[in-house]
Structure formats: C-alpha cells, structure tokens
Amino acid sequence: MTAMTDDTIRVPPRAMRDEIIAFCAMAGLLAIVPLTGIYPFFVMQALCFALLACAFNLLIGYGGLLSFGHAMFLGTAGYVTAHALKVWAVPPEIGILAGTGAAAALAVITGLVAIRRQGIYFAMITLALSQLLFFVYVQTPFTHGEDGIQGVPLGHLFGVFNLANSTILYYVVLAGFLFGFLLIFRTINSPFGEVLKAVRENEPRAISLGYKTEQYKLLAYILSGTLAGLAGSLKVLVAQNASLTDVEVGMSGQIVLMTLVGGLGTVFGPVVGAFVIIAMQQYLAGFGQWVTVIQGCIFVACVLTFRRGVIGEIAHYFRRSL
C-alpha cells in the first residue's frame, strides 16, 4: 500500500514532531487569549469556523471530495441545539449532543445519496441537498423561518460551569475545538487516513488492491459532517441564536474560502484561513457590503500568489509539515 503514492507513506518522525510542536504552540496561544484583552466573542466565533473548516478540509483535502453543502450540517446542528436548549430546556451538554447527533444522522442520509457520484456530480448533489434543506427550514415551524431561534439560554454545563460567564464559555468552545482538531489529526495519520489519501490520488488502483473505496469515502463524509455539526452546536452557544444564515449556500462558499486561503490539505491551514476571514468580517464591518469585495480580492490574490494557501506556502518554503 505504501508504494501507491508518496502521500500514503507513513508520516516520518520529523513531520510528526513539527505538527505536535505547532499544535502545542497553537493550544498555548489560544489558552491565554482571555488574559490578553482580545474580544472573546471574535475568537470563539473564529474557533467554531476553524473547526468547521478543518472538518471540510478532511473531506476535500484528504478525501478529494468537494462538497458545496457543508452549511447544512452547521445549520441543522445549530437549529436542533437551539431548539433543545430553549424549548426542551435540556442541559447544554445534551443540547450539544443532540445537535451533533442530528448532523451525523443527516450526514449518513445525504452521504448514501451523494457518495454514489464523483467529481463535479458529487459537488452538485451536495449543493442541491443543501438548498433543499434551506427551503425546508424556511417553512418548518420550529425554526421560526427568517426570524430564527433567538435568545437561546446557556445554562450550566454538567450542572457546574455557568456558560453565562464569557471566560468559562470561551474555554468550553476551545475544548470543543481542540477535541475536534485532534480527532481529525488522528484520523489523517491513521491507516484509515492513509487509505483515504490513496483513494484521493488514484481510486482505480485502490480498488484494484481490494479496498472498498465507497465505504472509506462515506465514513470520511460522515465524520466530516458530524464535526461540522459540533461546530454548529458550539456556535449556537456563542451567538445564542440559530438562523438561516448558517444554512444558506453562501455559508458553504465561506467554508471553501477559509480552507483555500489557509491551505488545502494542510493540518493548520483551515484554522488560519478561518481566523483571517472572520477577522476581516469583524474588523472591516464598517465597510458594509464592500467586505465581500475585499474578501474576493484577497481570495484572488491568494490564488495567484499563494497557490498552496498561507500555511501551505510557509510549509513548502521551510520544508516542514504543517
């Protein structure tokens, strides 16, 4: 199997060491954010989108599957979590599990439909399914249509941690992000991840070696959708609302943009890309609709000058694995 492609060779100790050092540095910097005076809402929002972009990167960067419908997992988990917390009055941990579970179930259903096709056909099916869910949520009473679910109560996590405290909420969101990130990291450096990369590089050859490639792609799709759902559930706690913005096709485009700007197929690229895009939305809000134009210009500049993305170019220049 290791002879199939360079990407399927086991990660060398140096590369693994580089990634572990980078992870420790990232976790350390994120852990001290509340002590720096940085606006916590911005960082929490960026962490949610970073997890979402990492989940999307697992699918396209390592599985070669371009999805234009990842917003449906983000939005579905958000609606279910918000409804569970506000209407059912369940504890936050149950709400998060309910939202993530709903996204996982949706990933199974849509995956069984979409995974039968490849390339642009797969992308178009995911886009169609996402748009279908969008119109369903517009009409479904429990989503409250264009008004969304507002004023979601936070409560106490495990009956102990008061999420109304912004510092406690920040560390809960950070813990969720790090859990998802480590799960993705372990997946791409496991035998499953090696086969997934092989399928991306040369699926016919992987089939000839006896691998059931559709099963591998389906599992990757389900895992990616589940982690996207976790990001959606955490985002509800941060914003205290669930709206159609998280389900519309524009959100799927934002996810693609974050991944490409940071570096497709890199471990830390989606995190950097998410922080860049969210920072632009946060600090350039005064420009109104021009923010979209600025984002487009930056995207074009990145494509033309940083074809591997920000982290991809840095890793290539220093010959490091990031």
Steps between C-alpha positions, in 0.01 A plus 500: 500500500785739575618472138177647365582867551738719691211627712423152628843451658490508876569845640873522593593581861624848405172592334303368796725694737446822304125458513499422874714807572268715289196358678647570845583856393149552363333356810721710728423824316128428496503412870633842602258703283276598798808653664587718201192720485408381150125509434398143602193482273719545194736217601215266596328561168828444318556172688158372393571579137853360532356165609251520213777571249714217640206261460452615141875466436489139619254425221654694211865526601547134590205331330487706183125559539381856438179573689296814441252403770686501830286789621210256541688320780592827670144632479324175591707453815446863590122480467474174694727625779319834525157330503611247760641768731213748466191283458596172666712675766763228495851552646761644261689172465180323389426780255847472347467122470154535344624747240810299419296180480252664263786607275644148508162351403468754218853412383407131482184569298653751258824302477321189380351712221798718405788256531376302201637773272844656459653834408269781399195270523570439869541875557173580323308235694623641832407850382150383402450323833615808689258721309221250566570519873508880482148518358379240749631710788336811357160330526546281809327656805763406758766710322278811509581570135696817429486605866699198614522379860602794715595535865635149549567441873848378590452336839765305691716240329488173697309701762824669610645737240295815447518571127370853555856575612685591179831359624347162584314496169823577318682203651204271426510606134879463498471148645248408230726637228809320629306174531382522140841607376677211673243254367565622146875492556483142627278400208732629228800333665329164544482204259153622406645838410775342291245305298290814463798685352563209267140515381542871437813446292397194300165342578509233225830373633366494855204295375736262325676440833174390653390812689129582506554865418137606529494388861812702580359809332166458675667472841708810428185685392314398816789598727537833322127573526493401869786733590338776296193440715708531816619837371138603441396400852787696654419799282147510645646531849719788385238694302197385706295470183450279195409654167470427129839664444668180616310287247512708183737420214708808570620341822628197306692743281654660808616158618671433167661845513637445850653167401661626180640817657658305787625208295314205353624165627699651788432433867506859627403684180122498559552644850703793365258548211201513737668758723592714198147501357325554835746778588416672173128475569549627855739788446388609153130504583499876461543458124158335473449296184852588387629232738393239246692681227810520720472130579476425129813705427693324775382163371615585146836622636545179700418285199747688280786544750443235769368208300558263791333738747668693779607200709565289191752754369668536839529123538637467147756778548636364829447136389294427807180305552223732617 
